[in-house]
Amino acid sequence: MNRRIFTKHTAAGLALALLPKPIFSMNKKKNYKLGLQAFTIRDALKKDLIGSLKTVKSLGYADLELYGFNPENTNYYGHEAAEFRNILSDLGLSSSSCHYGFSDYMETSRDELNRYVDACISGATTLDNSYITWPWMAPEQRTEATFKKLPELLNHIGERITKAGLGFAYHNHDFEFLTYDGKTGYERIIDETDPSLVKLQLDLYWAVHSSQKSPKELIAMAPERFVMWHIKDMDKVTRDYSELGNGSIDYVALLPQLDTSALKYYYLEQGGNYATNSMQSIADSAVHFKENLQQYL
């Protein structure tokens, strides 16, 4: 290469180096585990816990979000927490989050709530969970009065959990996107809770299904708080759940738009409406996800 050409290439290289780097190049790709919300296969787990978990592992899932905690004996699926942790470990599985039944304690005394929270902390710590997640409210609780008092309650629970060294997150359905006096329940949660105490688990299905804001717009409201996602598809006719790739949500277009700066875990989920059965559904969803969507995360 002669000196004139070398100088030209060097100058071009320096100019390129001074250009702003694209956002994706500044974010180191995270090594996410393929997660499954265990509620998806609740029927199979009830019939054959160990066999179903072995199949889950063989399909490529590595991390489970659990449900069904029994606070009376710190029990999961009929097993004491330490025993269940060993079952998961022996199968090469982990659990980073669990859904706990906080809504049952919304009207109880603060002491009774604290005892439940402490039981959840004990179980989650034993299981090596990173997050304790509020998943649900009963239909009769989905009122304006509830959303007015909910932020204080979430802050209280979050403070207790955070002090124990764990994270606390709130999981949405559709009812959080109803408007009360000009403000949705979800906006109240974001605006009126402490970001350091209350994180968010965004259910992308319900966000597409019921929110006037897109998932991208919802995350942009508080990007540092969206630490977990639920990924599931929507039936093209009934708008019920569906296997990934069979529904109407275009995740190939959606996922690259979303801010993942705070994302730590995601879980595939399908609460019902299985084409064949729950185990076949998680198999089909895993194949579609790995072939078409995992590249975006």
KEKE-3310 file (N, C-alpha, C; in steps of 0.2 Angstrom, whole numbers, plus 5000, padded with zeros to 4 digits):
npx = (5004:5003:5010:5000:4988:4988:4987:4975:4966:4969:4964:4951:4947:4950:4940:4928:4930:4927:4913:4897:4893:4883:4868:4866:4879:4885:4879:4883:4880:4868:4869:4856:4846:4835:4819:4804:4788:4781:4768:4762:4763:4755:4746:4753:4764:4757:4753:4765:4779:4793:4796:4790:4798:4810:4808:4806:4819:4825:4820:4827:4824:4830:4828:4816:4801:4792:4777:4763:4767:4767:4764:4763:4771:4783:4783:4785:4776:4773:4785:4797:4806:4820:4822:4816:4824:4835:4830:4828:4841:4848:4843:4848:4842:4837:4829:4824:4814:4798:4780:4770:4756:4751:4740:4730:4732:4729:4719:4722:4729:4744:4754:4750:4752:4766:4771:4768:4775:4788:4789:4789:4801:4809:4807:4810:4824:4830:4827:4836:4831:4830:4821:4805:4789:4774:4759:4745:4728:4712:4696:4687:4695:4700:4699:4696:4699:4707:4719:4723:4727:4737:4750:4757:4757:4764:4777:4779:4780:4790:4801:4804:4807:4818:4827:4830:4839:4834:4825:4810:4795:4782:4769:4759:4742:4728:4719:4726:4727:4716:4707:4706:4699:4707:4719:4729:4729:4741:4750:4749:4756:4768:4771:4769:4776:4792:4806:4817:4813:4802:4801:4797:4788:4785:4771:4770:4760:4748:4750:4750:4737:4729:4733:4734:4745:4760:4771:4784:4783:4778:4789:4798:4793:4799:4812:4823:4817:4811:4813:4810:4802:4786:4783:4772:4760:4746:4730:4724:4711:4702:4709:4714:4727:4741:4752:4769:4772:4761:4751:4745:4754:4768:4782:4795:4796:4793:4802:4815:4813:4813:4818:4831:4839:4838:4833:4833:4828:4818:4802:4794:4777:4761:4745:4734:4722:4728:4735:4737:4742:4748:4762:4766:4764:4774:4785:4783:4783:4796:4804:4800:4804:4818:4822:4818:4817:4826:4838:4836:4838)
npy = (4994:5011:5027:5037:5031:5024:5034:5040:5029:5028:5041:5040:5029:5035:5045:5037:5031:5042:5044:5043:5029:5015:5011:4998:4992:4997:4990:4976:4960:4950:4935:4927:4915:4903:4905:4898:4900:4891:4889:4887:4873:4867:4857:4845:4845:4842:4829:4822:4827:4826:4820:4828:4840:4835:4834:4847:4852:4845:4852:4863:4873:4883:4890:4892:4901:4900:4895:4894:4893:4887:4894:4889:4879:4882:4877:4870:4863:4852:4849:4852:4868:4868:4854:4855:4864:4856:4846:4854:4858:4846:4842:4851:4864:4880:4893:4909:4917:4919:4918:4925:4924:4938:4946:4940:4945:4958:4964:4961:4962:4972:4965:4952:4952:4955:4943:4934:4939:4937:4923:4921:4927:4918:4906:4910:4913:4901:4894:4901:4911:4926:4936:4940:4940:4949:4943:4945:4950:4947:4947:4956:4964:4973:4988:5006:5011:5001:5003:5016:5014:5004:5007:5011:5000:4991:4997:4995:4981:4979:4986:4978:4966:4970:4973:4961:4957:4953:4955:4964:4963:4968:4960:4962:4961:4963:4972:4982:4992:4999:5015:5026:5040:5048:5042:5027:5011:5006:5016:5023:5014:5015:5028:5031:5022:5017:5017:5010:5000:4993:4984:4979:4967:4964:4959:4955:4950:4954:4968:4971:4966:4974:4987:5005:5010:5005:4991:4996:5009:5008:5003:5013:5023:5020:5014:5008:5000:4988:4973:4960:4950:4943:4932:4928:4922:4928:4922:4922:4923:4922:4930:4924:4915:4908:4897:4902:4910:4905:4915:4932:4942:4950:4946:4946:4959:4966:4964:4969:4982:4985:4991:4984:4987:4985:4972:4956:4943:4933:4925:4912:4909:4901:4902:4893:4887:4877:4870:4856:4849:4855:4852:4849:4861:4870:4864:4867:4881:4883:4879:4888:4900:4899:4897:4909:4921:4922:4927:4941:4944)
npz = (5000:4995:5002:5000:4999:5011:5020:5017:5021:5034:5039:5036:5045:5057:5057:5057:5070:5078:5076:5084:5093:5089:5099:5102:5102:5113:5123:5131:5127:5136:5145:5145:5154:5147:5152:5161:5166:5178:5180:5168:5165:5175:5177:5173:5181:5193:5191:5188:5195:5195:5183:5174:5176:5171:5158:5155:5156:5146:5135:5134:5143:5157:5168:5181:5185:5199:5207:5219:5233:5250:5265:5277:5280:5273:5260:5243:5230:5237:5243:5255:5256:5255:5251:5238:5232:5230:5222:5210:5208:5206:5194:5186:5185:5189:5200:5198:5202:5210:5211:5223:5235:5239:5238:5246:5258:5259:5266:5279:5296:5298:5305:5302:5289:5288:5294:5284:5273:5278:5279:5265:5262:5268:5261:5248:5250:5253:5241:5233:5226:5216:5216:5223:5219:5216:5210:5207:5208:5216:5207:5214:5221:5212:5211:5211:5224:5229:5221:5225:5238:5236:5232:5244:5251:5243:5244:5257:5258:5249:5255:5266:5260:5252:5262:5267:5257:5245:5229:5225:5215:5204:5195:5181:5175:5165:5171:5178:5168:5167:5169:5182:5187:5178:5178:5176:5185:5183:5181:5193:5201:5196:5197:5211:5219:5227:5217:5221:5229:5223:5209:5192:5184:5168:5159:5143:5135:5141:5141:5127:5124:5132:5136:5133:5130:5121:5124:5123:5126:5139:5146:5144:5153:5165:5164:5171:5180:5175:5177:5174:5162:5155:5142:5130:5118:5108:5104:5088:5085:5097:5106:5117:5126:5117:5109:5106:5091:5085:5087:5087:5091:5085:5089:5083:5077:5089:5100:5097:5099:5112:5128:5136:5146:5160:5161:5168:5169:5159:5155:5147:5144:5145:5149:5147:5135:5126:5111:5110:5122:5138:5140:5127:5122:5128:5123:5109:5109:5114:5104:5094:5100:5101:5088:5082:5090:5101:5097:5099:5112)
capx = (5000:5007:5009:4994:4982:4988:4985:4967:4962:4970:4960:4944:4947:4949:4933:4923:4930:4924:4906:4893:4892:4876:4866:4867:4886:4887:4876:4885:4874:4868:4868:4850:4843:4828:4815:4798:4783:4779:4760:4760:4762:4753:4743:4758:4768:4753:4753:4772:4783:4800:4796:4789:4804:4816:4806:4807:4826:4827:4818:4831:4823:4835:4826:4809:4797:4788:4770:4760:4770:4763:4768:4763:4777:4788:4783:4783:4774:4773:4792:4800:4810:4827:4822:4814:4830:4840:4827:4830:4849:4850:4841:4852:4838:4837:4823:4826:4808:4792:4774:4768:4750:4751:4733:4726:4734:4728:4715:4724:4733:4750:4758:4749:4756:4773:4773:4768:4781:4794:4789:4791:4808:4813:4807:4814:4831:4832:4827:4841:4827:4832:4815:4799:4784:4767:4757:4738:4723:4706:4692:4683:4700:4702:4695:4700:4701:4713:4725:4725:4731:4742:4757:4760:4757:4770:4783:4781:4783:4797:4806:4805:4811:4825:4832:4833:4844:4831:4821:4802:4793:4775:4767:4753:4737:4724:4715:4730:4727:4710:4708:4702:4700:4712:4725:4728:4732:4749:4753:4749:4761:4775:4772:4769:4780:4799:4809:4822:4810:4797:4802:4791:4788:4780:4768:4770:4754:4743:4752:4748:4730:4724:4736:4734:4752:4764:4776:4790:4781:4777:4796:4801:4791:4803:4816:4827:4813:4808:4818:4808:4796:4783:4783:4767:4757:4739:4726:4722:4703:4699:4713:4716:4734:4743:4759:4773:4772:4754:4747:4745:4759:4774:4788:4801:4796:4792:4808:4821:4811:4812:4824:4833:4845:4837:4831:4837:4825:4812:4799:4789:4771:4755:4741:4729:4721:4734:4733:4736:4742:4753:4769:4767:4764:4780:4790:4782:4785:4803:4807:4799:4808:4825:4824:4816:4817:4831:4843:4835:4839)
capy = (5000:5017:5031:5041:5027:5022:5040:5040:5024:5030:5046:5037:5025:5040:5048:5032:5030:5048:5044:5040:5021:5013:5009:4990:4991:4999:4986:4970:4955:4947:4928:4925:4908:4902:4904:4895:4901:4884:4889:4885:4866:4865:4850:4840:4845:4839:4822:4819:4833:4825:4818:4835:4844:4832:4836:4855:4853:4843:4856:4869:4878:4882:4894:4892:4905:4896:4898:4889:4893:4886:4898:4886:4874:4884:4871:4871:4857:4846:4848:4858:4872:4865:4848:4857:4867:4851:4843:4858:4858:4839:4842:4857:4869:4885:4897:4915:4921:4915:4922:4923:4926:4944:4949:4937:4949:4965:4967:4958:4966:4973:4960:4946:4953:4954:4936:4931:4942:4934:4916:4921:4928:4912:4901:4912:4913:4894:4892:4905:4916:4933:4940:4939:4944:4950:4941:4944:4952:4944:4952:4960:4969:4978:4994:5013:5011:4997:5006:5021:5011:4999:5009:5011:4993:4988:5000:4992:4974:4980:4988:4972:4961:4973:4973:4954:4955:4951:4960:4963:4965:4968:4958:4965:4958:4968:4977:4988:4997:5003:5021:5029:5047:5050:5038:5020:5008:5004:5023:5024:5010:5017:5035:5032:5018:5019:5013:5006:4995:4990:4983:4978:4961:4966:4954:4958:4948:4958:4975:4971:4965:4979:4994:5010:5012:5000:4989:5000:5016:5007:5002:5020:5026:5019:5008:5005:4996:4982:4968:4954:4950:4937:4932:4924:4925:4929:4919:4927:4924:4923:4934:4920:4913:4904:4895:4907:4909:4904:4920:4938:4946:4950:4947:4948:4966:4969:4963:4973:4989:4986:4993:4978:4989:4983:4966:4951:4937:4932:4918:4910:4907:4900:4900:4889:4887:4873:4867:4849:4849:4860:4850:4850:4869:4872:4861:4871:4888:4883:4878:4894:4905:4898:4898:4916:4926:4922:4931:4948:4945)
capz = (5000:4995:5007:4999:5001:5018:5024:5016:5025:5041:5041:5036:5051:5063:5057:5059:5077:5081:5076:5089:5092:5090:5106:5103:5102:5119:5128:5131:5126:5142:5144:5149:5154:5144:5157:5160:5171:5179:5180:5162:5165:5182:5177:5172:5188:5198:5189:5188:5196:5193:5176:5170:5176:5167:5151:5154:5156:5140:5130:5134:5148:5162:5174:5182:5189:5202:5210:5224:5239:5256:5270:5284:5281:5268:5255:5236:5226:5242:5246:5259:5251:5254:5247:5232:5229:5228:5216:5204:5207:5203:5187:5182:5184:5194:5200:5200:5204:5212:5212:5230:5236:5243:5238:5251:5264:5258:5271:5286:5300:5296:5308:5299:5282:5289:5295:5277:5269:5281:5276:5258:5262:5270:5256:5242:5251:5253:5234:5229:5221:5216:5216:5226:5214:5217:5203:5205:5213:5215:5204:5219:5223:5206:5211:5212:5231:5230:5218:5229:5244:5234:5232:5251:5253:5239:5247:5264:5257:5246:5260:5270:5256:5251:5268:5267:5252:5239:5225:5225:5209:5203:5189:5179:5170:5161:5175:5180:5163:5168:5171:5187:5188:5173:5179:5176:5190:5182:5182:5200:5204:5194:5200:5218:5223:5227:5212:5224:5233:5219:5202:5188:5179:5162:5155:5137:5132:5144:5139:5120:5125:5136:5138:5127:5128:5119:5128:5122:5129:5146:5148:5144:5159:5170:5161:5176:5185:5172:5178:5171:5157:5153:5135:5128:5112:5108:5099:5083:5085:5103:5110:5123:5126:5112:5108:5103:5084:5082:5088:5083:5093:5081:5093:5079:5077:5095:5105:5096:5101:5119:5132:5140:5151:5167:5161:5171:5168:5155:5156:5142:5148:5142:5155:5145:5127:5123:5105:5112:5130:5141:5139:5120:5120:5130:5118:5103:5111:5115:5097:5090:5103:5100:5081:5079:5095:5106:5095:5100:5119)
cpx = (5004:5005:5002:4988:4982:4985:4977:4964:4963:4965:4953:4943:4946:4942:4928:4923:4927:4916:4903:4892:4885:4874:4868:4874:4889:4884:4879:4880:4874:4866:4862:4849:4836:4824:4808:4794:4780:4771:4758:4759:4760:4750:4748:4762:4764:4753:4760:4777:4790:4801:4795:4795:4810:4814:4807:4814:4828:4825:4822:4830:4828:4833:4819:4807:4792:4781:4768:4764:4765:4767:4768:4769:4783:4789:4781:4782:4775:4780:4794:4805:4817:4827:4820:4820:4834:4837:4829:4837:4851:4848:4844:4847:4839:4830:4825:4820:4802:4786:4771:4761:4748:4744:4729:4727:4733:4724:4716:4727:4740:4755:4757:4753:4763:4775:4773:4774:4788:4795:4791:4798:4812:4813:4811:4822:4834:4832:4833:4837:4830:4827:4809:4794:4777:4763:4749:4734:4716:4701:4689:4688:4702:4698:4699:4703:4707:4719:4727:4729:4737:4749:4761:4761:4763:4776:4784:4783:4790:4802:4808:4809:4818:4830:4834:4837:4841:4827:4814:4800:4785:4773:4760:4749:4734:4721:4719:4730:4720:4711:4704:4704:4706:4718:4724:4731:4739:4753:4754:4755:4768:4776:4773:4772:4788:4802:4815:4819:4805:4799:4796:4793:4783:4777:4766:4763:4749:4744:4749:4740:4726:4727:4735:4741:4756:4769:4782:4789:4780:4784:4799:4798:4795:4808:4821:4823:4810:4813:4817:4802:4793:4782:4778:4763:4749:4735:4723:4714:4700:4703:4715:4724:4735:4750:4763:4773:4766:4749:4748:4750:4766:4780:4795:4802:4796:4799:4813:4820:4812:4818:4825:4838:4844:4835:4836:4835:4819:4809:4794:4783:4765:4750:4735:4728:4726:4731:4732:4736:4748:4760:4771:4768:4771:4786:4789:4785:4793:4807:4806:4804:4815:4827:4822:4817:4823:4837:4842:4837:4846)
cpy = (5006:5022:5035:5037:5025:5028:5041:5035:5026:5036:5044:5033:5030:5043:5043:5031:5036:5048:5041:5033:5020:5010:5002:4988:4992:4994:4979:4965:4951:4939:4926:4918:4908:4900:4901:4897:4894:4884:4886:4877:4863:4859:4845:4840:4842:4831:4819:4825:4832:4824:4824:4839:4842:4834:4843:4856:4851:4847:4862:4874:4877:4886:4894:4898:4901:4899:4893:4888:4892:4889:4894:4881:4876:4878:4873:4864:4851:4844:4854:4862:4870:4859:4850:4860:4861:4847:4847:4857:4851:4838:4847:4863:4874:4889:4904:4920:4916:4920:4920:4927:4932:4947:4946:4941:4956:4968:4964:4963:4967:4967:4953:4946:4952:4947:4932:4933:4938:4927:4916:4922:4922:4907:4903:4912:4906:4892:4896:4909:4923:4938:4937:4943:4943:4948:4943:4948:4949:4950:4957:4966:4974:4984:5001:5013:5007:5000:5013:5019:5007:5001:5009:5004:4989:4991:4997:4985:4975:4982:4982:4967:4963:4972:4966:4952:4953:4956:4959:4966:4964:4965:4960:4960:4963:4974:4983:4994:5000:5010:5023:5036:5050:5047:5031:5017:5007:5011:5025:5020:5013:5024:5036:5027:5020:5014:5009:5000:4991:4990:4980:4972:4963:4960:4957:4956:4953:4966:4976:4971:4971:4986:4999:5012:5005:4997:4993:5007:5014:5006:5009:5024:5026:5013:5005:5000:4989:4977:4961:4955:4943:4937:4926:4927:4925:4926:4924:4928:4926:4928:4930:4919:4908:4902:4900:4905:4907:4909:4926:4943:4945:4951:4949:4956:4969:4969:4968:4980:4990:4987:4987:4980:4986:4975:4960:4944:4938:4925:4917:4907:4906:4897:4895:4889:4883:4870:4859:4848:4854:4858:4851:4857:4872:4870:4866:4878:4888:4883:4885:4900:4905:4899:4906:4922:4927:4926:4939:4949:4943)
cpz = (5000:5001:5007:5001:5008:5022:5023:5020:5032:5043:5041:5043:5057:5063:5059:5067:5081:5081:5082:5088:5093:5097:5107:5104:5109:5125:5127:5131:5132:5140:5148:5148:5151:5150:5156:5166:5172:5179:5173:5162:5172:5182:5177:5178:5193:5197:5190:5189:5193:5185:5171:5170:5172:5160:5150:5153:5149:5134:5130:5139:5154:5169:5175:5186:5192:5205:5216:5230:5245:5262:5277:5285:5276:5263:5248:5233:5231:5244:5250:5255:5250:5250:5240:5228:5226:5222:5210:5203:5204:5196:5182:5181:5190:5194:5203:5203:5206:5213:5219:5231:5240:5243:5243:5258:5264:5263:5278:5290:5297:5299:5304:5292:5283:5290:5288:5273:5272:5279:5269:5257:5263:5265:5250:5244:5251:5245:5230:5224:5222:5218:5219:5222:5216:5211:5202:5210:5211:5211:5208:5222:5218:5206:5212:5219:5232:5227:5222:5235:5242:5234:5239:5253:5249:5242:5253:5263:5254:5250:5264:5266:5254:5256:5269:5262:5245:5235:5226:5218:5208:5196:5187:5175:5166:5165:5178:5174:5163:5171:5176:5188:5184:5174:5179:5183:5190:5183:5189:5203:5202:5197:5208:5222:5222:5222:5215:5227:5228:5212:5199:5184:5174:5159:5148:5133:5134:5142:5132:5120:5127:5137:5132:5125:5126:5124:5128:5126:5137:5149:5149:5149:5164:5169:5166:5181:5182:5171:5175:5166:5157:5145:5133:5122:5113:5103:5094:5082:5091:5108:5117:5122:5120:5112:5104:5095:5081:5083:5084:5085:5089:5085:5089:5078:5084:5100:5103:5098:5108:5123:5137:5145:5158:5167:5164:5169:5163:5156:5151:5146:5143:5147:5153:5137:5124:5117:5106:5119:5132:5139:5131:5118:5122:5125:5111:5104:5111:5108:5093:5093:5101:5093:5079:5084:5099:5104:5097:5108:5121)
residu = (MET:ASN:ARG:ARG:ILE:PHE:THR:LYS:HIS:THR:ALA:ALA:GLY:LEU:ALA:LEU:ALA:LEU:LEU:PRO:LYS:PRO:ILE:PHE:SER:MET:ASN:LYS:LYS:LYS:ASN:TYR:LYS:LEU:GLY:LEU:GLN:ALA:PHE:THR:ILE:ARG:ASP:ALA:LEU:LYS:LYS:ASP:LEU:ILE:GLY:SER:LEU:LYS:THR:VAL:LYS:SER:LEU:GLY:TYR:ALA:ASP:LEU:GLU:LEU:TYR:GLY:PHE:ASN:PRO:GLU:ASN:THR:ASN:TYR:TYR:GLY:HIS:GLU:ALA:ALA:GLU:PHE:ARG:ASN:ILE:LEU:SER:ASP:LEU:GLY:LEU:SER:SER:SER:SER:CYS:HIS:TYR:GLY:PHE:SER:ASP:TYR:MET:GLU:THR:SER:ARG:ASP:GLU:LEU:ASN:ARG:TYR:VAL:ASP:ALA:CYS:ILE:SER:GLY:ALA:THR:THR:LEU:ASP:ASN:SER:TYR:ILE:THR:TRP:PRO:TRP:MET:ALA:PRO:GLU:GLN:ARG:THR:GLU:ALA:THR:PHE:LYS:LYS:LEU:PRO:GLU:LEU:LEU:ASN:HIS:ILE:GLY:GLU:ARG:ILE:THR:LYS:ALA:GLY:LEU:GLY:PHE:ALA:TYR:HIS:ASN:HIS:ASP:PHE:GLU:PHE:LEU:THR:TYR:ASP:GLY:LYS:THR:GLY:TYR:GLU:ARG:ILE:ILE:ASP:GLU:THR:ASP:PRO:SER:LEU:VAL:LYS:LEU:GLN:LEU:ASP:LEU:TYR:TRP:ALA:VAL:HIS:SER:SER:GLN:LYS:SER:PRO:LYS:GLU:LEU:ILE:ALA:MET:ALA:PRO:GLU:ARG:PHE:VAL:MET:TRP:HIS:ILE:LYS:ASP:MET:ASP:LYS:VAL:THR:ARG:ASP:TYR:SER:GLU:LEU:GLY:ASN:GLY:SER:ILE:ASP:TYR:VAL:ALA:LEU:LEU:PRO:GLN:LEU:ASP:THR:SER:ALA:LEU:LYS:TYR:TYR:TYR:LEU:GLU:GLN:GLY:GLY:ASN:TYR:ALA:THR:ASN:SER:MET:GLN:SER:ILE:ALA:ASP:SER:ALA:VAL:HIS:PHE:LYS:GLU:ASN:LEU:GLN:GLN:TYR:LEU)
# end
